[in-house]
Amino acid sequence: MKSIEERVGEYIPKVLDQANSNIDKQMSELENLPELLYNSSQVLSILRKDSYLYQSNLHNDRFLVNSYLSRTYLTDKSPILGIFVWSKDRLFSSTKVFYSGFHKAPNFREAESIVLQNETDLAFQGKPPFFLMSKQIQDFENRKNIGTISLAVQLSFIGDILMEIKDQNKAEMWVMNQQGRVIYHTNHEQIGTVEDINQYPITNGSFTSYKNGERQLVSVSKSEKMNWTIVHRIPVKYLTVKAELVKDVTILFFAIIGLATVIISIFMAWDVSRPIHNLSNLMKNVEKGDFEVDLKVDSRDEIGILAQSFNSMVSKIRELIQQNYHIELRQKQAELYALQSQINPHFMYNTLETISMAVEEGEDDTVVEMVALLGGMMRFSLSNKNRIVAFNKEVEHIENYLTIQKYRFDERLDFHIQSDINLHHYYSPKFILQPIIENCIKHGLETRRRKLTIGIYIKKIQGTEDIIVSVQDDGTGINEETLEEINSLLKSDPIARRDSGFGLINVHARILMLFGEEYGLTVESRVKDGTVVMIRIPVIEGAEQIRKYERKEDPFYG
């Protein structure tokens, strides 16, 4: 019995950690919602007004602001019950259901924290549990505060996350803040009550206690972002049932592992060309949108590394798609785009076709080198989770890519890379070169027959703290209409248009989000003379600067 307690006591905190992570992600998205108010210049103009000559003008402004709030915040799947904007003794609001109370604006102290339902006079029809998130509205042009925005967030999203792990009618769960105030409880009547923090000897893990003379197993997990604690409490007598379930799952897991081991051992007897051929066929399915594929190869050579990277790639894409169906997080859509850009199925298919031809012609050295290059690209794409990498790693990745393309196009492609900086000393955002090089090859080589030369030049601008990366080609160039369209997208809002179809637009959007409007891409081109893409980024060196940019939210990496 004690061993069961120990196993469950180790397992439940891990599950609670995942629930905390999901809650933190949802709260991060909710914290960003007030920023949508700044997207409407009309609303900001109304909030700047001090007084009205006619009451009708106030009614008209209230209608305009309320309509914007309803369209922007009160979507069907949003957990937002209501949105309230206080500005100069005026209330603008929009709610999903009728409400009462909330007759005065929150003061500055309240606007810095989350206000629970029992701490405010606001109430909604049907009495759904909720909390208030408030934030001051800043007029950045005039440098002053023009109001307060408050979001009434329904607690159902926390309930949905907790109900995935709660054992109905046996365990109880709740979320509380650092002061012990219960933010959410599976028993809604307990919301707003205060727990004695001193009865919890640890902040992460499991311990036993007694309730009404019955022994209980209590598991706790404290989140990193919100500093909220999830508590799971279940009578010890129910743990045997849990243990049986864990036992069945473990048996099934080992059965699957055993079956996979048998299949992999059979495939180990096959030669090199068969796995490459199978991988090529599976890549065709992936290119058509079928991600339910799996390649069983258990070798430790280059082919094995390539197969493992492929399985990991497909698994990550499949995982991202599944998460998009269950969690309304826009960052996940951006991650899926970035992963697909990093490992282009069309490029993979063409490369594997080239390798397959080399195998058939007996060019063993060529096969080994191309597979090693492709394996290196895969490792860089999937093993390094940082968004900021050393310049030499980024350059090595694009050099591998261009070398593979040179094998494919032979003498029709040439390239050279020059740098005036120490590539090991400075750092760069990950994957800023490959989308641009892909465009060079696609529009400069695949549409004509003569040779294409690509030059990459990296230098630090003297007198500044900026680095310029210049990608030049002598291809067919870009016509004026297309060039004008690209420059228009670069000057407008590239973040909102990151699915526009232009790889360089997405690179520009990422740099803009990380470093600010003074950085990004510029494009110059003339038909028949080629194209020059200039990438401007700040100097990044030292652990402190790397951590600074790693913490910033990149919409393409979540």
N, C-alpha and C positions, 0 to 999 in steps of 0.2 A: 504493500500500500504506500509506503514511504517513497519507493522508487517511482511509483506512478505520479505522486505529488511532485517529485523533483523534475520529472520529464515535462509534465504539464506546466510547472512553474517556470521552466526554461522556454517552453514553446509560446505560451500566451503573450509574454512581453514582446517577443519578436513580431507577433501579429499586431499588437497594440502600436509598436513602432511604425508599422506600415500604415495603420489607420491614422496615426499622428501626421505622417508624411502627406497622406491624402488631404487631411484637414488643412495642413499648412499650405498646400498648393491651392486649395479652394479659397482660403483666406487671402493669399497673395493676389489672386485675381479680383477678389472683392475689394481689396485695398486700392486697386488701380482704377476701379469704376468711377470714383469722383473726378478723375482726370478727363473723362469724356465730356464734362461740362465745358472745358476749354475749347472743344471742337466747334462750338457755335459762337461766332462773333456777335450774332444778334442777341443771344442770351446774355453775354457779358456786357453788351451795351445797355441792356435793360437793368442789370444789376448795378451798374454805375450811376444810374439816375438817383438824384436826391429827393425830388418832389415832383408832383404833378399839378398841372393847372386844372385839369378836368378829371373827374372820377372815371369817365369813360375810357380815358387813356390808360389808367391803371388796370381796368378790367381787360382791356385789349392786351396789355403786356402780360397780365397774369395768364390769359388764355394761350399766348404764344409760348411762354416758358413751360406751362403745365403740359402742353402738347409735346414739346421737345422731351421733357422728362419721361412722359409715357412711352414715346416711340423708342427712346434710347435705353431705358432701364427695365421696363416692365414687359419683358418677353415671356413667352409661355413657359419655358424651361428655367427661367431665372428664379433664384430663391428670394428675390427682392419683393417684399410685401408693399413697400411704399418708399417714395423719395420726397424729401422735404428740403427746401432751400429757403433759409432766412436771410434777408438782406434789408437793412435799414427799416426795421419794423414792418416788413412785408413778408408774407409767407406764400411761397409757391410750392405746390405739392401735387402729387399724382399717386394713387394707390390702387391696388387690385381689388380691395374690399373696403367697405365703409370703416371709418375710424373715428375716435373721439379723443379729446384731450390734446396735449402738445400745444399749449397756448403761448409758449415763449421759446425763444431760441436758446440752444445750449450755450453755456458760457465757455470760455476758452479752455478751462480745465477739463470740462466734460468732453470737448472736442478732441482731446488727445487720447481718449480711452474708449473702451467698449462699455456701453451702458446696458445693463440687463433690464429685462421687462419689468421687474418689480421696483426698479429705481427710477422709473419715469411714469408720468400720468398718461402716456400714449397707450391706447388700446384699440384692437381691431375686432371687427365683427367675427364671431366664432371663437374668439380668444386663442388664436394660434400662437404657440411659443415663438419668441423672436428676441433679437437684441439690436441695439442701435450702434452704428458706426458713423462717427461724425468727423468732419475735417473742415478747416477754414478754407474759404475761397480767396485766393490772392489775386489782386489786379497787378500783374507783373509790369504793365506799362506805366501805371501810376505809383507802383510800389506801396500798395496799401491793402488792407483787408476789407473786402466788400461783402462779406457774409459767411454763412456756415451751411454746409450741405450734410444732411443726415440720411443714412440708408437704414431702413428697417428690414433686417435680414431674417427670414424664417429659418428656424433651427432644423427644419426637415432634412437639410443636406448633411448635417452631422448625424442625424438619426439614420439616414440611408447608409452612411459609412459604417456606423456601429452595428447596425442590424445584420450586416454581412458576417459578423463574427460572434454575435450574441446567441447563446443557447436559450431558445424561447422558454420562459416560465421556470428557468433554473438559475441563470446568472443575471445579475443586474450590472449595468454599466453607467458611468457618468463622466462628464468632463468638467473640470474645475480650474479656476485661475490660481495665481500664486497665493492669494489670500484665503483660499478654500471656498470661495463662492462658486456654487454649482451653476455652470453655464447651460449644460444640457444633462438630462437624466432620462433613462428609459421609462421611469415613472415621472410623468410631467409635473406631478404635484411637488416633486422635490426640487424643481428648477428654482433657483434664487436662494435656496437654503445655504447654510455655511457648514462646511466640514471642518473638523478639528485636524489641522495639519500635523500636529504633534503625534497623532496616532499612526502616521506613516513613517516608518524608520528609514525608508529608502525612497529614491525618486525614480529608479528604474529597476525592475525585477519583481520578485514575488516573495510573499511572506504569509504566515498564517495568523488568524485572529479568531475571536469568538463573537457571535451575534445571537442573542437569545439562547445562550448555552449551546449553540451549534457551531462546530468548527468550520471555519471558512478559509478558502485559499484566495488571497487578494493579490492581484497583479497590477502594477502601475507602470506607466511610461510617460515621461515628460518630453514635450516637443521642444525642438531647438529654436523655432521662430517665434511662436506665440507664448512660450513658457506655460502652456496649458498642460494639465495632467489628465490622462485617461485612466480610469480605475475600473477594473473588472473583478467582480466578487462572485464566487460560486461556492456552494456547500461542498465539502470534501467528499460527501457520499456519492455525488454524481460523477466523480472523476473516473470511476471504473468504466462507465459508459463511454466517456471520452477516450479512455485508453484503448478500448476495443476498436473504436473508429480509427484511432491512430495506427493500431496493429494492422487492420485491414488495408489501410492506405499504404503502409510500409510494405506489406506483402505484394500489393499490386505494383508499387514502385519498383521493387526488386525484380518482379516478373518481367516488367517492361525493360529494365536494364539488362536482364539476362537474355531476353529475346534480341535486343539490339546488339548485344555482344556476339551472339551467334551469327547474325546477319553480317556484322562487320568482319568477323573472322573469315566468312566465305568470300567476301569482296577482296580481302587481302591477297588472295591467290590470283587475282586478275592482273593483267599487264597494265602498262601505263596508258595505252591508247583507249582502252575501254572506259576508265573513269573520266577521261577528258571528253570522250564522245557522249557519255551520260550527262556530264556537267553542261556540255553545249546544248543538249536537248532540253534540259531543265531550264537553262537560261532563256530559251525561246519561250517557254511557258511563263516565266517571270516577266519577260518583255511584253507578253499579252495581258499581264495583270493577275496571273495565278500565283499566289504566294504560298499555297498549301503544298509545298514541295520539300523534299529532304533527300540529301545525298549521303549515303552511308559509306564512308571511307575512313579507315583507321590506320593509315600509314603516317610515318613521321618525316617523310621526304617532302619535297616542294609540292607535290600533288596533294599530299595529306593536308599541308598548311592551307593550300588553296581551297580544298573542299571544306575544311573547318571554317575558314573565313566566309565561304559562301553560305554554309548553314547558319552561321551567326548572323550574317547580313539579312537573310530571308526571315530568320526568327525575329530579329529586331524590327524589320518592316511589318511583319505580321502582328507583333506585339503592339506597335504603335497604332495600327489600324483598329485592333480590338479596343484599345484604350480610348480611341476617338469615339467609339459607339457608346461607351459607358461613362466617360467623364467629359464635360463640356469645357475643355481647356484648349484655347486657341494655340498655345505654345506647341502642343503635340502635332498639329498640322504642319507647323514650321519645321519641327524636328524630322518629320517624314520627308519633307522636301529636301532638307539638307542631306539626309542619308542617301536618298535617291540620286542627288547631284554628286555625292562623293564617289559612288560606285554605279556608273551608268550601265544599265543592262546591254544597251546597244554596243558600247565600247567593249564590254566583257565578251559579248557574243563574237564580235569581229576578232578580238584577240585570241579567243579559244579556237576559232576557225583557222587562224594563222598558225597556232601551235599544232593543231591537228594535221595541217598540211606538212609542217616540218617533220612531224613524227612519221608520216607516210613516206616522206622522202629520205628518211634516215639521218636528218640533221640533228643529232643528239645534243651537240653543244648549244645550238640555237634554242632548242626546247628547254634545256636546263636554265639558260640565262633568262629567257622570257618568263618562265614559271617563277624563277626567283624574283624577278622584277615585279611581277604581278602579286606575288606573295608579300613582298615588301610594301606595295601600295595598300593591300588589304590590312596588313598589321597597322600601318599608319592610320587608316581610316577607322578601324574598329577598336584598337587597343588603347589609343590615346583619347581620353575623355575630356582633356582640357581644350578650351576654345582659344587659348593663347599658347603658341608653340615657338621653339627656337627657329630663327630664319633658316638655318641650315637644314632643318627637318622639312620645312615647307618647300625649299628649293630642291632637296633630294627627292621629295615626292613627285614634283612636277618634272624633274629630270628623268625619273623612272617612267613616267607617263609618256614623255616625248620619245624616249628610247624605244618603248614598245611600239609607238606609232611609226617610228622610223623603220622598224622591222617590217611593219605592214606596208608602208608606202615606198620603202627602199630609197632610191636616189631622188624621188620627188619631194622629199622633205629634208630640211636641214635646220639646225638650231644652235644657238650659242647663248651662254649665260655669263654675264660679267657683273662683278660686285666691287664697289669701293669701300665696303664696310666689313667688319668682322661678323660673319654670319652666325658664329657660335655665341656672340656676345649680345646681339639684339634679338628681339622677339616680334612675332607677327600674328595676326588672327589666322586661324586655321582655314585652309581651303579658300584662299582669295585668288589664287592663280589658275587653278584647273578649269573653272567655268569660262574664263577669258581665253585660255589656250584652246579649249574645245571649240569656241566660236571661231578662232583663227583657222583651225583645221577644217571645220565644217564649211565655212563660207569662203576660205581662201584656197583650199586644196581639193576638196571633194567635188567642187563645181567646175574644175578646170583641169588641164593636163600638164601644164608646165610646173617647174619646180617652185616650191614655197620655202622661204627662209623666215624663221621666227627668232627674234632677238629679245632677251630679257636682261634689263639693266637695273641694278639696284644701287642707289647712292643716297647719302645724307646731304640735305641742303645746307650749305654753309650759312652760318648766322642764325639758324633756326634749330628747333628741336623736332624736325620733321624728316621723314624718309620718303623718297619717291621710288616707286617700282614702275618701270616703263616696259610695256609689252608691245613690240613692233612686229609687223609682218608686211611683206611685199605682195600681198594677195590682190584680189579683185577690188578691194575697197568697198565702201558703203555709199549708196546713192544719197542725194541730198534729202529726199523725203524720209527715208528710214533714219538717217542721222539726226534729222530734226525731231523725229518721234522719240528717239532714244534720249536726246538731250532734254526734251520736254519732260520725260519721265524722271530723269535724274534731278531736275530742278523742282519738281512738284513734290509728291509724297510717296517716295519709293517703298516705305514700310507698308502702306496700304495696298501697293501694287506688286508685292513680292512674288505673286503667281502670274506675272505678266507674260512669261515665256522667255524673257531675256535673262541669261545667266548673269551678265554683268550688272543688271538692275538689282538682282538679289545680293550680289557682293557689295554694291554701293549701299544698299539698305542696311546690311550688317555693320559696315564700317561707320555709317551715320549713327546708328543706335549706340555703338560702343564709344565713339570718340567725339561726336558732335558735328555740327553742320559745316565746319571749316575743313573737314576731311571727306574723302570719298573718291569717286572716279570722274575723269574727264575723258572725252573721246574726240579724236580728230581723225578725219579720213577723207580721201579723195579717190574717186573711181579710177581703177587701173593702177593707182600709186600705192595702195595699201592702207593700213589702219594703225593708229597709235592709241593705246589705252594707258592712261597715267593713273596710278593708284597712290594716293597721298595718305599716309598714316603718321601718328606721332611716334617719337622714339620710345621704345619700351625696353627697359633694362632694369635688372634687379628684382628681387623677390617681392618687394613692397608694391611696385608698379604692376607686376604680374597678378598679384592677389587682388589689386584694385579693379582691374578689368575682368578678372575671373568672376568677381562678385556681381558685376553689372549684368542685367538681364538681356541676353541675346535672344531675339525672337526665333532664331533658327536653331537654338540649342536648349530652349526651355528655361 
